[in-house]
Amino acid sequence: MSSYDPATDAPETPADPSVPGSQRARVGTVVWGLIVLALAALIIISRLGIVTLNGTYVLIGLMIGAGAALVIGGLLSARGRDKETTTGKS
């Protein structure tokens, strides 16, 4: 008689994004990650001498892009939350 249960050794399945309570990437995290990647790419391009960049214009462009991405991402996130069914509890 063995106490081995193969079901307990099975790997966990990843969280289903359609299930309430599952973890999804936050919009702010994605936007800040893209900002860091864009800055790194611009620094590499400027150091290679491919193009010369004005730091002020680069920062203004990144801030406009990041602000737009945060607003659009927030609106899309809110629209996705509105589709979920409510339980009627407040």
C-alpha positions in Angstrom: 0.0 0.0 0.0 1.4 3.3 -1.1 0.6 6.9 -0.1 1.9 8.3 -3.4 -0.7 10.5 -5.1 0.4 11.7 -8.6 -2.1 14.6 -8.5 -0.2 16.3 -5.8 3.0 16.3 -7.9 1.4 17.8 -11.0 2.7 21.3 -11.8 0.4 24.2 -11.1 -1.4 25.6 -14.1 -0.9 29.3 -14.8 -3.6 31.7 -13.6 -6.4 32.2 -16.1 -6.8 36.0 -16.7 -10.5 35.6 -17.1 -10.9 34.4 -13.5 -11.5 37.2 -11.1 -8.6 37.7 -8.6 -5.9 36.5 -11.0 -2.9 38.7 -11.4 -2.5 40.8 -14.5 0.2 43.2 -15.5 -0.5 46.7 -14.3 -0.5 49.5 -16.9 1.9 51.6 -15.0 4.5 48.8 -14.7 4.3 48.2 -18.5 4.6 51.9 -19.3 7.6 52.5 -17.0 9.3 49.4 -18.4 8.8 50.8 -21.9 10.3 54.2 -20.8 13.4 52.5 -19.4 13.8 50.5 -22.6 13.3 53.6 -24.8 15.9 55.5 -22.8 18.4 52.7 -23.0 17.9 52.4 -26.8 18.3 56.2 -27.2 21.5 56.2 -25.1 23.0 53.4 -27.1 22.0 55.1 -30.4 23.5 58.4 -29.3 26.7 56.8 -28.1 27.2 55.0 -31.4 27.1 58.4 -33.1 24.2 57.4 -35.4 22.3 60.5 -34.5 22.7 63.4 -32.1 19.9 63.9 -29.6 18.8 66.9 -27.7 18.1 65.8 -24.1 15.3 68.2 -23.6 13.3 67.1 -26.6 13.9 63.4 -25.8 12.5 63.9 -22.2 9.5 65.9 -23.5 8.7 63.2 -26.1 9.1 60.4 -23.5 6.8 62.3 -21.0 4.1 62.9 -23.7 4.3 59.3 -24.8 4.2 57.9 -21.3 1.3 60.2 -20.3 -0.7 59.1 -23.3 0.1 55.4 -22.7 -1.0 55.7 -19.0 -4.3 57.5 -19.9 -5.1 55.0 -22.8 -4.1 52.0 -20.6 -6.2 53.2 -17.7 -9.3 53.8 -20.0 -8.9 50.3 -21.5 -8.5 48.8 -18.1 -11.6 50.5 -16.8 -13.5 49.4 -19.9 -12.5 45.8 -19.3 -13.6 46.0 -15.6 -17.0 47.3 -16.7 -17.7 44.1 -18.7 -17.4 41.9 -15.6 -20.7 40.8 -14.1 -21.6 42.3 -10.8 -22.8 40.4 -7.8 -25.2 43.1 -6.6 -23.2 43.6 -3.4 -22.0 47.1 -2.7 
